[in-house]
Amino acid sequence: MGGKRTHKEGKGEASEVGLRPFVETPPPDLPAYRAAWREILRLVRRVLSEVDEREVKQLIDILIITKARGGKVLVVGSGRSGLVGRAFAIRLSHLGFSVYVLGDTIVPALQRGDVLFAISGSGRTASVVSAARAAKEVGAQVIAVTSYPESDLAKIADYTVVVRGRTKLASESNYNARQILGIRGELAPLGTLFEISALVFLDAVIAELMRVLRATEEDLRRRHATVE
């Protein structure tokens, strides 16, 4: 009666108001989760270390020249590659580029002096290859980011940056090569490795553009969306 409450009673009271007493539990069993992020980080590092930086320099030079001349950049990609492209386009807009994403309703017509920036791991995505052909017909330059330098897209492009990575086209023919490199499809299925590598690659390109254009994070912030 009116005595001091015991520790046990206090815990019970906490339960009554919806609070769970802290119980130390062992870490959950998530072997695929842990193996996947470790594998993806390892492979992305390898993929990006093999990118030819001369190709990267050409890409950056073309983008800077296009901006200086008042040209437009039209980014195109399909599926998850399209989402990577959209992320890149947002950062280009923050740097003051006149940039659009194919499929949006406000995309203007391309003309000579503009750039079509195409992203496709396989280099065979029909919609991306078709857009590249159309851009060439009107005199625009085409930059391609792909895993296959002999693909249809790369053959059309004026400039190609090869970002290796397992794509949706990976088949039995390169199974042995994947085994030697240690690439496990169940940890990075379909085009995951290319898409993540392309995202990191393009963010690195943005960093270099910022350096060359002498843009600061504050400059980007001023162009950031104010209505979200």
C-alpha positions in Angstrom: 0.0 0.0 0.0 1.6 3.2 -1.1 5.0 1.5 -0.8 7.9 1.7 -3.2 7.3 0.2 -6.6 9.5 -2.6 -7.6 11.5 -2.7 -10.9 9.3 -5.5 -12.1 6.2 -3.3 -11.5 7.8 -0.4 -13.4 8.4 -2.6 -16.5 4.8 -3.8 -16.4 3.6 -0.2 -16.3 5.7 0.7 -19.3 4.1 -2.2 -21.2 0.7 -0.8 -20.3 1.4 2.5 -22.1 2.7 0.8 -25.2 6.4 0.9 -24.5 8.4 -2.3 -24.9 11.2 -3.0 -22.4 14.6 -3.2 -24.1 15.6 -6.8 -24.8 19.0 -7.5 -26.2 18.6 -9.7 -29.3 21.1 -11.3 -31.6 21.6 -9.6 -35.0 19.1 -10.8 -37.6 20.1 -13.4 -40.1 20.4 -11.4 -43.3 23.2 -13.2 -45.3 22.0 -12.2 -48.8 21.7 -8.6 -47.7 25.2 -8.4 -46.3 26.7 -10.4 -49.1 25.0 -8.2 -51.7 26.1 -4.8 -50.5 29.7 -6.0 -50.0 29.8 -7.6 -53.5 28.2 -4.6 -55.2 30.7 -2.2 -53.6 33.6 -4.4 -54.6 32.5 -4.7 -58.2 31.6 -1.0 -58.6 35.1 -0.1 -57.4 36.5 -2.5 -60.0 34.3 -1.3 -62.8 35.0 2.4 -62.3 38.7 1.8 -61.9 38.7 0.4 -65.5 36.9 3.3 -67.1 39.2 5.0 -69.6 39.7 8.5 -68.3 40.5 9.8 -71.7 36.9 9.0 -72.6 35.7 10.8 -69.5 37.7 13.9 -70.4 36.1 14.0 -73.9 32.6 13.7 -72.3 33.3 16.5 -69.9 34.8 18.8 -72.6 31.7 18.3 -74.9 29.3 19.1 -72.1 31.2 22.3 -71.1 31.4 23.4 -74.8 27.7 22.7 -75.2 26.9 24.8 -72.2 29.2 27.6 -73.2 27.5 27.8 -76.7 24.0 27.8 -75.2 23.2 24.3 -76.5 20.8 21.8 -74.9 21.5 18.4 -73.4 18.8 15.7 -73.8 19.2 12.7 -71.6 17.7 9.4 -72.6 17.6 6.0 -70.9 15.1 3.2 -70.4 13.9 1.6 -67.1 16.4 1.9 -64.3 19.0 3.4 -66.6 16.4 6.1 -67.3 16.2 6.8 -63.6 20.0 7.1 -63.5 19.8 9.5 -66.4 17.2 11.6 -64.6 19.3 11.9 -61.5 22.2 13.1 -63.8 19.9 15.6 -65.5 18.9 17.1 -62.2 22.5 17.7 -61.2 23.2 19.2 -64.7 20.3 21.6 -64.2 21.8 22.6 -60.8 25.0 23.5 -62.7 23.0 25.7 -65.0 22.8 23.4 -68.1 19.8 23.6 -70.3 18.9 20.0 -69.9 15.8 17.8 -70.6 14.9 14.2 -70.2 13.3 12.4 -73.2 9.7 11.5 -72.4 8.9 14.7 -70.5 6.2 16.8 -72.1 8.3 20.0 -72.4 11.2 18.5 -74.4 12.1 20.9 -77.2 13.4 19.8 -80.6 17.1 19.0 -80.9 19.2 20.9 -83.4 22.9 21.2 -84.4 25.0 22.1 -81.4 22.9 20.1 -79.0 23.8 16.8 -77.3 21.9 13.6 -76.8 23.2 11.8 -73.7 22.3 8.2 -74.0 22.6 5.6 -71.2 22.1 1.9 -72.0 24.1 -1.0 -70.5 23.4 -3.3 -73.5 23.6 -0.5 -76.1 20.7 -2.3 -77.8 17.7 -0.8 -76.1 15.4 0.0 -79.1 14.0 3.3 -77.8 17.5 4.6 -76.9 19.1 3.6 -80.2 16.2 5.1 -82.1 16.6 8.4 -80.2 20.3 8.4 -81.0 19.7 7.9 -84.7 17.1 10.8 -84.7 19.6 13.1 -82.9 22.3 12.4 -85.5 19.9 13.1 -88.3 19.3 16.7 -87.1 23.1 17.3 -86.5 23.2 16.9 -82.7 26.1 15.1 -81.1 25.5 11.8 -79.3 27.3 10.7 -76.1 26.8 7.1 -75.1 27.4 5.4 -71.7 27.3 1.6 -72.3 29.0 -1.6 -71.4 29.4 -2.7 -75.0 31.7 -0.6 -77.3 30.6 -2.6 -80.3 26.9 -2.2 -79.7 24.5 -0.3 -82.1 24.4 2.6 -79.7 28.2 2.9 -79.5 28.4 2.7 -83.3 26.0 5.6 -83.7 27.6 7.8 -80.9 30.2 10.4 -81.5 31.7 9.8 -78.1 31.4 6.6 -76.0 32.3 5.9 -72.4 32.5 2.2 -71.6 31.2 1.4 -68.1 31.5 -2.3 -67.7 28.9 -4.2 -65.7 26.7 -7.2 -66.0 23.6 -6.3 -68.0 20.3 -7.9 -68.7 21.9 -9.4 -71.8 24.4 -11.4 -69.8 24.1 -15.0 -70.9 25.6 -18.5 -70.7 28.3 -17.4 -73.2 30.1 -15.3 -70.6 29.2 -17.5 -67.6 32.8 -18.6 -67.2 34.1 -15.1 -67.3 31.7 -14.1 -64.6 32.8 -17.0 -62.5 36.5 -16.0 -62.8 35.6 -12.4 -61.8 33.5 -13.5 -59.0 30.3 -11.9 -60.2 27.2 -13.6 -58.6 24.0 -12.9 -60.5 21.8 -13.5 -57.5 23.5 -10.6 -55.6 23.3 -8.1 -58.4 20.6 -9.4 -60.8 20.0 -8.2 -64.4 21.4 -4.8 -65.0 22.0 -3.8 -61.3 25.8 -3.6 -61.5 25.8 -1.4 -64.6 23.1 0.9 -63.3 24.7 1.4 -59.9 28.1 1.9 -61.6 26.7 4.4 -64.0 25.1 6.3 -61.2 28.3 6.6 -59.3 30.2 7.4 -62.5 27.9 10.2 -63.4 28.0 11.7 -59.9 31.8 11.7 -60.3 31.4 13.5 -63.6 29.3 16.1 -61.8 32.0 16.6 -59.3 34.6 17.2 -62.1 32.2 19.6 -63.8 31.8 21.5 -60.6 35.6 21.8 -60.4 36.0 23.0 -64.0 33.1 25.4 -63.8 34.2 26.6 -60.4 30.8 25.9 -59.0 30.2 25.5 -55.3 27.6 23.5 -53.4 26.0 26.9 -52.6 25.7 27.6 -56.4 23.9 24.3 -56.8 21.6 25.0 -53.8 20.5 28.3 -55.4 19.2 26.3 -58.4 17.7 23.5 -56.3 13.9 23.1 -56.5 12.2 25.5 -54.0 8.8 23.8 -54.3 8.8 20.0 -53.5 
